Amino acid sequence: MPKSKVRRKPAYTPPPQAAAAKASGPSHPAYVVIMLAIGIVGLAWLVVNYLAGESIPFMAELGGYNFLVGFGLVVVALLMTMKWR
């Protein structure tokens, strides 16, 4: 009976490298302006609430929610800094 041929394993070829993450360029200058504006508006909201909150009708109606609005805007600005390049 004839002897069967021995199969050889092909030489190891490493898998192709995944495409490197696309290097993003710097953020648009408007992004920085908007980020800073939101942070400053949030800070100004809190300062105005402390100084004259009861004199301004719509702020008086919001009551304790003024803190939520002010700190919410500041938190949004801080979250935007994580995407800033």
N, C-alpha and C positions, 0 to 999 in steps of 0.2 A: 504494500500500500504506500502511495507517495506521501511524503511528509508535507504538512501544510506550512504555508509561509507565515513567518512571525510578523505580526503587525507592530510597527514602531510608532511610538507616540510622537506627534509633531513637536517641534521645539516650542518651548514656552514663549508666548508673545504676550506682553502685558496688555491689559485692556486699555483702550484709548482714554486719555485723561478727559475728565468732564471739562466742559468749557469753563474757564475761570469766570468768576463773577464779573460781570461787566463793570468796569471801574466807572463810577459816576463822577461827573465833574462837580464843580462847586454849585451851591444853591443859587437860584436866581436872586438878584439883589432885592426884588420886591418881597421875597419870602422873609428876608431879615427885617425889612421895614414893617411888614404885617405882624411878625412875631413880636417885635419890640412894641408896636402900637397896642397890641392886645394886652401885653403885660403892663404897660403904663396906664391903659384905661382901667384895668382891674385894680391897680394900686390907687389910682385917682378915685375910683368908686369907693374904696374902703376909707380913704382919707376924707372925702366929702361926707360919707355916712357918719363918721365920727364928729366932724366939725359942724355940719349943718343938716344932718339927716332928718331931723324933725321939722325943719323949716320948709323942706321940699316935699310937696304933697305926695308925689308918686313913691318917693323913698319912705315916707312915713307909712304909707299903706303896705309896703313890702315888709317892714319891720325887721325881723331876724333873717329874712331871706336876702337882705343886702349883703350879709357875710357870704352866703352861698354864691351870689352873683360875683362879688369881688374876688373871692378866693378861686372860684371856678375859672374866671378869666386868667388869673395868674397861673393856675395849673395848666390850662390849655397852652399858654405861652411857654411854660417849662417843658411840656410834652413836645412842643414844636422844636425845641432846641435839640432833641434827640435825632431829628431828621436833618438838621442843619449841617451842611458840609462846607 
